[in-house]
């Protein structure tokens, strides 16, 4: 076995990062020596927060979680990014069978491209219903999203 650290990548747009994300990342940090939270932009999505703010919110939400670093994921293949970073795995949280159906083909393609494996972690039942899109929608309609987001995210949602 190699002496290099076992690194995993936890990719996402994190717009915004919520407690379900944090819970998955913490669990991944128990499994791997280092977890890189790679904050990406998807040209098919419109964002509430720009990437610099999403990076900052992720760093603040994960402050104190040992072995976790937050960095931007620029354009290009996720599999190549993982290979370039020496990652042994991608970590994806699953809330439902629909998430699995969406993620499975990408996991197979990433493995075929560079050999990087994908580790699927089931979401904590307390967060099965939480998504970034739903958090933004509920907040925009006046709902209380404090139970679902770290306090820096709640503050940022209320600034705009």
ABEGO torsion letter per residue (X at the ends): XBABBBBBBBBEAGOBBBAAAAAAAAAAAAABABBBBBBBBBAABBBABBAAAAAAAAAAAABGBBGBBBBBBBBEBAAAAAAAAGBABBBBBBABAAAAAAAAAAAAAAAAAAGBBBBBBBBBAAAAABBAAAAAAAAAAGBBAAAABBAAAAAAAAAX
